[in-house]
Amino acid sequence: MVFDPRARLTWGVVIPAGGRAPARLAEEWGTEIKALVHLGREPLVTHVVRAVEAAEIGPCAVVGHHDVRDHVLGATWVPEAQGQMPNARAGVEALPEANAILFLPADAPLITPAGLQRFAAAIEARTPDAEGAWFAAGLCRTLDFRAEFPDWPMSSLRLREGRMQSGAYFATSRAGFLAAETLLQQLAGNRRNQLAMAWRIGLGPMLRYLTGRVTLPDAERILTRAMGGPCYVIPDMEPAAVADLDEPGDLARLRAAWDRRSG
């Protein structure tokens, strides 16, 4: 599926670039600002912006520290606020014409223009209403991720269709973001806490997930009920969207993958 530049959704891209590294990793990475860790000759955030610009989906806003400003190419730099959701809101407000927002992390430098286009096109194919509230997340099949990044630690989601990896791609309509901002804040803090997520979406669906009985359509229905608007799970996200900078050794793995791609 190829992204159609005549798409009915008006896209904008927000890259929150305010993440800080803990002291133990800042020394290894050479900076506490994750977006400014270098891969090749450029910071991670510059690689992400290049992919966005090459995809030609729509304008891009990068929200981050003033030191990030000189590395965002043609994107709009937005001063960071205090906290994850205020930063997201600042990015959305910097793109007033967009009714569909793609959020990308600044530390996923291997994403590709083609991957971004496929994700946007998959959403275009499923959203019936350009102005209503909706949410979308991308998954990558674990087998595909392991084939491309065999040395990368992974924690898989268990679905009936097989094990999946969650990664960089999340999108929402402007209406969805504004309507669910409080809930998104709660989910952002709970995404790694299965007990908190069980409380949010219901113990029954969580138990089904833990036993591998939830299908992708089931997951969409559960998330739609929790979010209060249609949720779409896109299962063919590119493996590169899962490779980011979080743990010791990740930078070495990113550099090795970059060298393989460049060579």
Secondary structure, 3 states (H helix, E strand, C coil): CCCCCCCCCCEEEEEEECCECCHHHHHHHCCCEHHHCEECCEEHHHHHHHHHHHHCCCCEEEEECHHHHHHCCCCEEEECCCCHHHHHHHHHHCCCCCCEEEECCCCCCCCCHHHHHHHHHHHHHHCCCCCCCCEEEEEEEHHHHHHHCCCCCCCCEEECCEEEEEEEEEEEEHHHHHHCHHHHHHHHHHCCCHHHHHHHHCHHHHHHHHCCCCCHHHHHHHHHHHHCCCEEEECCCCHHHHCCCCCCCHHHHHHHHHHHHHC
